[in-house]
Amino acid sequence: MISKIYIERFKCFDAIELALGQLTLLTGYNAAGKSSSIQPLLLLAQALRQLPIDTVLPLSGPLVRLGSAGDVVNANVNGDLMIRITDKNTDSVTWAFAHDRDLGRQELRLKYSQYPVEGRREPHWIPVAPNSLIAGIRDVIFLGAVRDPFNEAQPYPDNPSLVMGDVGVDGRYAGYWFVRQADEEVPLLRRHPHDSRVTVRAQVEAWLGELFPGASVNATEIEGLALAKVEFRVGKGSDWRRPANVGYGLSYAFPILVALMCAMPGQIFIVDSPEAHLHPSAQSAMGHILAHFAAAGVQVIIESHSDHLLSGVRLAVRRKRLPAVDVAIHFFAARGADGQKPRGSVNAQEPDVVKAVDIGRQQLTDLLSARTGVPDQQQHEEKAIVNDDAARFETLLFRLTARPWRQGKNRTTLLDRDSLP
């Protein structure tokens, strides 16, 4: 398990240390640094899967495409771009990168690395002795926010033995992993608590039912081709349909469930916007599902804007499905016109952190406003509606005192509030 990510001089950050839990939620404003805080981990993962030639680190690959050195190096701070990853045993690995004067080049240069025990600083990608932390970084599963929802014939990966359960950044390999693992037995802690079936096929269906009651999924190998045919149905008696005919929600959730089911114990699963295209009740259920699998041993990192998903995580904590101390929430505040955090932030270089110990018992408004001053959006809007109604009623009273009431045939009538212009 990774417990901490520290980066210097990366994109919008001068320096940031991000504590991770068994489940970590990155939330906050748009363009505030949520994705940027986790991209260094993805950059290292894709480098370790196919070691770069010499000391050159390409900035674009299968997990992230970051552009040129000028796009990733924070020009406001002098020094090297540094990434340090620490595990739960406090062992850490460090990489420092330099860039040539030409910031338009789409690469960085490894200046030095430092690994546990070895001590020395030399420009080599992996330690001499096997290292579980390095393996954990390499085997990260990342599912991005933009997926391929309507492709019924999903391709097989070029090298499926490289990373277990890697459904692809856009979920395109979910069908392959479902076919490959369909009849494998699911570990006890990952099973749905109310479904006694033990196979991956059955358990994916059981958890899918939490999001879409009655829904099912099936995938079969297309003979002679390296493709898997994926179909859904929305009820036990309904016909099987291709993804394009059941909407986005099912096909967006499918790769999430497959990745969670196939991941190895301790493997890291990073998912961007797992709430996408889900009804609010299903968003909450998704939060609960992610918490369940985090408690079962998958380290889950979530980037989300959904209050409902956060509420689902909180419910899981309240119901003792996941200890509160295993949850970390980071709220990223909006930046001003000068690119800096607003005054009043806890630390100008770090995201505001919501204490994990409070997640199970505080009100959502208290959770966020305690450190960020940002209330729950739904409560904020409800308050605005009430205030707006009160303002309209005050306007009505003012107008009634400024002009005669409308005279009915036998009585004086009050103007209807909704008749106001």
Buried (B, 14 or more C-beta within 10 A) or exposed (E): BBBBBBBBBBBBBBBBBBBBBBBBBBBBBEEBBBBBBBBBBBBBBBBBBEEBEEBEBBBBBBBBEBEBBEEBBBEEBEEBBBBBBBBBEEBBBBBBBBBEEEEEBBBBBBBBBBBBEBEEEEBBBBBEEEBEBBEBBBBBBBBBBEBBBEBBEBBBBEEBEEBBBBBBBBBBBBBBBBBBBBEEEBEEEBBBEEEEEBBBBBBBBBBBBBBBEEBBBBBBBBEEEEBBBBBBBBEEEEEBBBBEEBBBBBBBBBBBBBBBBBBBEBBBBBBBBBBBBBEBEBBBBBBBBBBBBBBBBBBBBBBBBBBBBBBBBBBBBEEEBBBBEBBBBBBBBBBEEEEEBEEEBEEEEBBBBBBBEBBBEBEBBEBBBBBBEBBBEEBEEEEEEEEEEEEEEEEBEEEEEEEEEEEEEEEEEEEEEEEEE
